[in-house]
């Protein structure tokens, strides 16, 4: 399974970025091997609008099935859901800790967005 994790840095040892659409980086983690791809999210950080929608599209294109993040706004949440991506909000710690918590069943899926848009 592939999990997208918002990150403040380029590695699994970096903290989870609390923002989804404007996260510094998004890591796409293969849970079978813990290998990951790092996506530089600079274009969306600087976007006037639609950052969450664009970020959701990027992780969908890379096959992510789950999104681990701190906050996810309504447009990004709907876009992720439409792409079949399940969202887990209120995630903290390092990227590696977040993935391990998810795999251990310690995190639950979000039913609604937990942030206003344009955060």
N, C-alpha and C positions, 0 to 999 in steps of 0.2 A: 504494500500500500504506500502511496505517496502522501505526505503531509506537508502543507505549507506552514511555515513559522515566520512571523514577522521578527526582525532582528535589528539591533542597533549596530551590528558589525557583520563581518563576513564568515564567522565560524559558529559552531554549535555551542562554544563556550561564552559567546557574547549574550548579553541580556535580551530578552524578548522586547521588541519595540511595542509600546502600548498602542500605537496607531496602526491601522491596517493600510488604508490607501496611501498614506504619506510616510510609511515606514521607510527607514534608510535602506534596508535590504529585506529580501524575502528569501528564505531558505526552503528549498524543495527537498525533503528528506525521504529517502527510500527506507522504510521501516525494517525491511528484511536484512539490509546490509549496514544501515546508518550512514551510507554515503549520501552526499547532498550536493545540490547545485545552488550557487548563490546568484540571485538576481539583484542587480543594482537598480534600485527603484527611483533614481534621481529624476527621470522625466516626470514621474507622478508626484514627487515631492513638490515640484515647482509648477504643477498644473493649476490653472485658474479654477477649474471645476472638473468633476468627473474622475478624481484620482482613485476613489474606491472602485468605481466601475471598471476602470482600466486595469487596476491591480487584480481584480477578480478575473478578468479576461486572461491576464498573463498566467495566473496560477492554473486556470482551467486548461489553457493551451499546453501546459507542462504536465498535465495528468493528475493534479492534486485532487484528492477526494475529501480531505479534511483541512480546515484552516484553524490554526492556533494563533490567537492574537489577544491584545488587551481590550481594545474597543473597536467595534464595527458599526458604522453608520447605516441608515436605512437603505440607501441606494446600493451600497456595496453588499449588504446582507441579502437583498432581493436578487442581485446579480449572481452572487455565489450560489444561492439556493436554486436559481434557474439553471445554473450549470451543473447541478447535482453535487455541489460542495457543501458539506456540513460544517457549520461554524461553531467554534468553541471560544467564547469570550472570557474576559477577566483572567487571562493567563499571565503568569509572571515567572521570574527566575531566568535561567539560561535556556537557550534553545534545546539543548540536550535534556535538561531537567523537564521541560515542558513535554517533549516527546515521550520521555519515560513515564511521566505522570499519566499521559493519555493512554499509553499502552497498558499501564497497570490498572486502568479503569477509574482513576482518581478525578478525571475531568468529565463534565457533562456537556452535551450539545446545547447550544443556545436556541431558544424558540423565537426570539425577537432581537432586533438590534439593541445595543446598549449605549449608543452615543448618538447625538444629533449629527447631521451632516456637516461637512466642512470643518472637522475638528483638527 
